[in-house]
Amino acid sequence: MANRIKGESSFDYDGAAIAVCINMEGLLAAEDETGIDLATLLPSTLLSHRAVLLRHAIIQGGGDASRSEAAEMLMDGPAAKAWAAAFNQAFPPAPEDEGKAKK
């Protein structure tokens, strides 16, 4: 079962439930694999970058996938939504008033 507070989600692909987990271990592994810093990698719309990020999220979720398998999942199903949901839970946006000085 997915734990949204920990940055976990899942999606169905080819009859199987695929768990994804967004954590720093997986993000750093994706950075190491691509040689691209996270500030550039995370907002990238390139399929190859997204596939690496998804692949490491699947690995952190306890599964395994090649980069090409992850790319197929992104092209053929709800994998992108599951990854985005997990990422938004792992790294929620700061409240609008956070960091602002009180009047």
N, C-alpha and C positions, 0 to 999 in steps of 0.2 A: 504494500500500500504506500502511496506517495505521501510524503510529509512536506507540506508547503512551507512550513516555518524553516525547515532545513534547506530549502532550495531543491526540493524533489518534485517530480511530476512523472507522468507516464503517458504512453500513447499506444494504440493498437497498430501493429504492422504485420501484414501477412498472417493474421490469425494468432499472433503472439503479443502479449503485453510487454512493452519495452520501457524499462525504468530509466530515467535520467536524473542525475544529481549534479547540481552546480555548486562547486566548492573551489577553494583556491588551489588545491592539488591538481584538479582537472584543468583549471584555467592556466596554471603555470606549465603544465605538460603540453597544452596546446601552443603556448607561447614558445616553448623549447622546440617543439616539432616544426613549427613554421619559421622560427627565427624572427618573428614579428612581435613587437611589443603589444601588450593588451590594449593600450589606448588606441591603437590602430586596428588591431584584430577584432575587437568586440563590435564596433559599429560597421565593419566591413560587410558589403553585400555580395562579395564574391562567393560563389558556391564552394570553391575549394576551402576557403577560410571557415565558412559555416559548417562544412562537413567535418573539419578537424575539431571544431568546438563541440559539435554534437557527438562525435566519436568519443571524445574524452568524457563527456557527460554520461554517455552510456557505460563506459568503463567504470566511472565513479558510482554509477547506479548498480553495479554488480554484473553487468553484461559484457559483451564484446562485439565489436564491429570494425570492419576495415573502413578506411576513408571513403572508398567507392560505395560500400554498403550504406554508410551514413549519407552520402550524397543522394543515393537512390531513395532513401527514406525521406529526405527533405523534398525531393521532387514529386514523390508519390503519396504523400499523406500528411497527417497532422503533426509531424515531428517538430516543425518549426514553432508551432503554437505551444507545444509541451516544453520545448527548450526555453522559449520566452517566458512562459509562466514560472518555470523553475528559477530562471535568472531573476525575475522581478521579486520573487519571494526571498531569494538569497540576498539580494541587494536592493531593498525597497528604497524608493526615493525619500529624501529627507523631508520632514514637514516644512511647509512654506515659511513658517516663522523661525525655523532653526537657524541660528547664526546671526540673526538680526538683533540689533541693539534695541532694548525697550525704550520707549519715549518717556 
